[in-house]
Amino acid sequence: KEIVETLKERIAPKIKEDSYVMDLACGCGAFLELFDDCHILGRDIDPQAIEILDLFNFTNIGVDNTLLNVNRAKYGVRKDLIIIGNPPYNDTSSINKRYSTKAKSKRDPEDPDIHCRDIGRSFLEAYAKLSPRLYMCITSVVFSD
């Protein structure tokens, strides 16, 4: 929670009235929760995560493979875009820690220009492809203007 609040403090002065704040791997909405005073867009590949967000009355969220067909039109974003979040980081040749299996996990398809062995890097490439004014990511704590 402290990291998310710090992120909000850093971004808040940069949010304009027409800004969209997007999390392309929103999970259960830890980041989106603090940005409820903005236009938010949340997407996640996990339908259960989106069901939880529905229970908490989040709007403009949905199930989506955000690494496929990456473009602003897909999300209806024409104005100022700020991307936040905590994208998954997992080298695809490593053990799939989420399901505790020893097999390599099969990934969903991705745009060829953003595909990388490290899914976290694929997310960063997707962020860049959407041409946001600002994006901030947490895990290895990457801040970029």
Summary of the structure (lengths in Angstrom):
residues: 145
radius of gyration: 14.8
end to end distance: 22.4
largest distance: 47.1
contacts: 405
relative contact order: 0.19
helix: 29%
strand: 19%
